[in-house]
Amino acid sequence: MEFSVLTANPAKAEAGCIVVPILKGGELTPATAKLDDASERLIGQLIERGDFNAELGNTQLVPFAPGLNTDRLLLVGCGEQDKLTESRFRSALEAAMSALLKLPIDDAAIAFTDTDLGTSEVNWKARMIGEVANKALYRFDDFKTTKSEPPSLKHLTLLVSDPGEASAVEAGVKLGAAIGDGINLARQLGNLPGNVCTPRYLAEQATALGQHGNLSVTIHDEKALEEMGAGAILAVGKGSVEPPRLIVMEYKGAGDDEAPHVLIGKGITFDTGGISLKPGADMDEMKFDMCGAASVLGTMQTVLATQPKVNVIGIIAAAENMPGGRAIKPGDIITTLKGLTVEILNTDAEGRLVLCDALAYAERFKPASVVDIATLTGACVVALGAHAIGLFSNDDDMALDILEAGETAWDRAWHMPLWDEYQKQLDSHYADLANIGGRAAGAITAACYLSRFAEQYPWAHLDIAGVAWVGKKGATGRPVGLLSQYIFDREAEIASTAE
């Protein structure tokens, strides 16, 4: 999608359709009011006669627009002004784009930037337009013989009432579009079946990403993993014919003296549970167990598109968890890259095993911060459902930074406890620690396990098991928005320190 900004009278905008927000029982926004005046109060009359109900998400196409340089108007309900939050603003945008993409037009204009959202800046509103628009374009029909018709819309103009806000809108929509593209990459990878998206396929995607930007990519194969002593990743992959991979992507946007921020993604490309076999129902959805890795790749794409002045390293720990003659068994003891020994009590707790070696590997970069992202526990789904990401951290300041990034990106997380009292649930009779801590507080003890391998740097763990996909509707691309904002905020910190 191409985006542009227009500060002239919106009545002069030449477009196949102009999208206008309508508040229930409220005044028209400045741009909508100008369109209303130029069209001899067409919009106002439709509202007054009750022909359009401005409940949130309602849309109505007006197939004629006298006095305007557009063939159509699309009215979009935003509900009551006093209830118009960032969440409801995004819902209205999603409804608008859904309706707009059904029209046989290649260009449109949207008058949403002067909607009153209280403290939200115009660049944030423009950013949401860019992100939602690009996300709406995504289709997954790769394996259907009959493909869906691609949307006709190719260009979207943002109508801006105040010329002084044009540059902020341009920057905001560009940023949002880049985030939307990163989200779509994560969705695409997550939606691919496990027989296509393997650890080697993820490595190929990282290598391809590195060919189009300032990104250095290193792929560690089985031999390299054995030489470095990454026993946990190797153990998880032993039962599969698909070999594991440790994928490292290095982006340099700042000087060598700036410590990097590391993102680590769980890349279990299919999870049967191993010898601790999962129930058959919905096991097909275990292709989504690599959505943490997908979010790292999506974020790195956004980073390449936006070129922030900060150093970022993306690490993906990729393996397939299968039962087989060589697979790890309950009761086995493995040695991790950090040197700690782990008693395997459940082979379905494999994500923390691949992650713990990646966390130990990250030490060599002397990072400023490390965030791991994983579809780790069903317990987090029970605790937080399908809305909030579970956040655990060994650094309260870092946790606050992530929470703030999630609020800005509208990709929100919730801070969970990581108290020492939970650590004893991981005690093992035979090894340094066990890989599970029992049914109680399962999401917390999983984070406690990871914390043992993240003692040398500020670290946060994002459990995305509840938000990474929505049943058969597919992958969501979360938390690319949160991670991208976290990186942008770190760039702002570096800039403020240099002043």
Secondary structure as the mmCIF struct_conf table of DSSP 4:
data_model
#
loop_
_struct_conf.conf_type_id
_struct_conf.id
_struct_conf.beg_label_comp_id
_struct_conf.beg_label_asym_id
_struct_conf.beg_label_seq_id
_struct_conf.end_label_comp_id
_struct_conf.end_label_asym_id
_struct_conf.end_label_seq_id
STRN STRN1 GLU A 2 LEU A 6
BEND BEND1 ALA A 8 ALA A 8
HELX_RH_3T_P HELX_RH_3T_P1 PRO A 10 LYS A 12
STRN STRN2 ALA A 15 ALA A 15
BEND BEND2 GLY A 16 GLY A 16
STRN STRN3 ILE A 18 ILE A 22
TURN_TY1_P TURN_TY1_P1 LYS A 24 GLY A 25
BEND BEND3 GLY A 26 GLY A 26
HELX_LH_PP_P HELX_LH_PP_P1 GLU A 27 THR A 29
HELX_RH_AL_P HELX_RH_AL_P1 PRO A 30 ALA A 38
TURN_TY1_P TURN_TY1_P2 SER A 39 GLU A 40
BEND BEND4 ARG A 41 ARG A 41
HELX_RH_AL_P HELX_RH_AL_P2 LEU A 42 GLU A 48
TURN_TY1_P TURN_TY1_P3 ARG A 49 GLY A 50
BEND BEND5 ASP A 51 ASP A 51
TURN_TY1_P TURN_TY1_P4 LEU A 56 GLY A 57
STRN STRN4 THR A 59 VAL A 62
BEND BEND6 PRO A 63 PRO A 63
TURN_TY1_P TURN_TY1_P5 PRO A 66 GLY A 67
BEND BEND7 LEU A 68 ASN A 69
STRN STRN5 THR A 70 THR A 70
BEND BEND8 ASP A 71 ASP A 71
STRN STRN6 LEU A 73 GLY A 77
HELX_RH_3T_P HELX_RH_3T_P2 GLN A 81 LYS A 83
HELX_RH_AL_P HELX_RH_AL_P3 GLU A 86 LEU A 100
TURN_TY1_P TURN_TY1_P6 LEU A 101 LYS A 102
BEND BEND9 LEU A 103 PRO A 104
BEND BEND10 ASP A 106 ASP A 106
STRN STRN7 ASP A 107 ILE A 110
TURN_TY1_P TURN_TY1_P7 THR A 113 ASP A 114
TURN_TY1_P TURN_TY1_P8 GLY A 118 THR A 119
HELX_RH_AL_P HELX_RH_AL_P4 VAL A 122 ALA A 136
TURN_TY1_P TURN_TY1_P9 LEU A 137 LEU A 137
TURN_TY1_P TURN_TY1_P10 ASP A 142 PHE A 143
BEND BEND11 THR A 145 THR A 146
HELX_LH_PP_P HELX_LH_PP_P2 LYS A 147 PRO A 151
BEND BEND12 SER A 152 SER A 152
STRN STRN8 HIS A 155 LEU A 159
BEND BEND13 SER A 161 SER A 161
HELX_RH_3T_P HELX_RH_3T_P3 PRO A 163 GLU A 165
HELX_RH_AL_P HELX_RH_AL_P5 ALA A 166 ASN A 191
BEND BEND14 LEU A 192 LEU A 192
TURN_TY1_P TURN_TY1_P11 GLY A 194 VAL A 196
BEND BEND15 CYS A 197 CYS A 197
HELX_RH_AL_P HELX_RH_AL_P6 PRO A 199 GLY A 210
TURN_TY1_P TURN_TY1_P12 GLN A 211 ASN A 214
STRN STRN9 LEU A 215 HIS A 220
HELX_RH_AL_P HELX_RH_AL_P7 GLU A 222 MET A 228
TURN_TY1_P TURN_TY1_P13 GLY A 229 GLY A 229
HELX_RH_AL_P HELX_RH_AL_P8 GLY A 231 GLY A 237
TURN_TY1_P TURN_TY1_P14 LYS A 238 GLY A 239
BEND BEND16 SER A 240 GLU A 242
HELX_LH_PP_P HELX_LH_PP_P3 PRO A 243 PRO A 244
STRN STRN10 ARG A 245 TYR A 251
BEND BEND17 ALA A 254 ALA A 254
TURN_TY1_P TURN_TY1_P15 ASP A 256 ASP A 257
BEND BEND18 GLU A 258 GLU A 258
HELX_LH_PP_P HELX_LH_PP_P4 ALA A 259 PRO A 260
STRN STRN11 HIS A 261 ASP A 271
TURN_TY1_P TURN_TY1_P16 GLY A 274 ILE A 275
BEND BEND19 SER A 276 SER A 276
HELX_LH_PP_P HELX_LH_PP_P5 LEU A 277 PRO A 279
BEND BEND20 GLY A 280 GLY A 280
TURN_TY1_P TURN_TY1_P17 ALA A 281 ASP A 282
HELX_RH_3T_P HELX_RH_3T_P4 MET A 283 MET A 290
HELX_RH_AL_P HELX_RH_AL_P9 CYS A 291 THR A 306
BEND BEND21 LYS A 309 VAL A 310
STRN STRN12 VAL A 312 ASN A 321
BEND BEND22 GLY A 324 GLY A 324
TURN_TY1_P TURN_TY1_P18 GLY A 325 ARG A 326
BEND BEND23 ALA A 327 ALA A 327
TURN_TY1_P TURN_TY1_P19 PRO A 330 GLY A 331
STRN STRN13 ILE A 333 THR A 335
TURN_TY1_P TURN_TY1_P20 LEU A 337 LYS A 338
BEND BEND24 GLY A 339 GLY A 339
STRN STRN14 THR A 341 GLU A 343
BEND BEND25 LEU A 345 LEU A 345
TURN_TY1_P TURN_TY1_P21 THR A 347 ASP A 348
HELX_RH_AL_P HELX_RH_AL_P10 GLY A 351 ALA A 362
HELX_RH_3T_P HELX_RH_3T_P5 GLU A 363 PHE A 365
BEND BEND26 ALA A 368 ALA A 368
STRN STRN15 SER A 369 ALA A 374
HELX_RH_AL_P HELX_RH_AL_P11 GLY A 378 LEU A 384
TURN_TY1_P TURN_TY1_P22 GLY A 385 HIS A 387
HELX_LH_PP_P HELX_LH_PP_P6 ALA A 388 ALA A 388
STRN STRN16 ILE A 389 SER A 393
BEND BEND27 ASN A 394 ASN A 394
HELX_RH_AL_P HELX_RH_AL_P12 ASP A 396 ALA A 409
TURN_TY1_P TURN_TY1_P23 TRP A 410 TRP A 410
STRN STRN17 ALA A 413 HIS A 415
HELX_RH_AL_P HELX_RH_AL_P13 ASP A 420 GLN A 423
HELX_RH_3T_P HELX_RH_3T_P6 LYS A 424 LEU A 426
BEND BEND28 HIS A 429 ASP A 432
STRN STRN18 LEU A 433 ALA A 434
BEND BEND29 ASN A 435 ASN A 435
BEND BEND30 ARG A 439 ARG A 439
TURN_TY1_P TURN_TY1_P24 ALA A 440 ALA A 441
HELX_RH_AL_P HELX_RH_AL_P14 GLY A 442 SER A 451
TURN_TY1_P TURN_TY1_P25 ARG A 452 PHE A 453
TURN_TY1_P TURN_TY1_P26 GLU A 455 GLN A 456
BEND BEND31 TYR A 457 TYR A 457
STRN STRN19 TRP A 459 ASP A 463
TURN_TY1_P TURN_TY1_P27 ALA A 465 VAL A 467
BEND BEND32 ALA A 468 ALA A 468
STRN STRN20 TRP A 469 TRP A 469
HELX_RH_3T_P HELX_RH_3T_P7 GLY A 471 LYS A 473
STRN STRN21 ALA A 475 ALA A 475
TURN_TY1_P TURN_TY1_P28 ARG A 478 PRO A 479
HELX_RH_AL_P HELX_RH_AL_P15 VAL A 480 ALA A 498
#
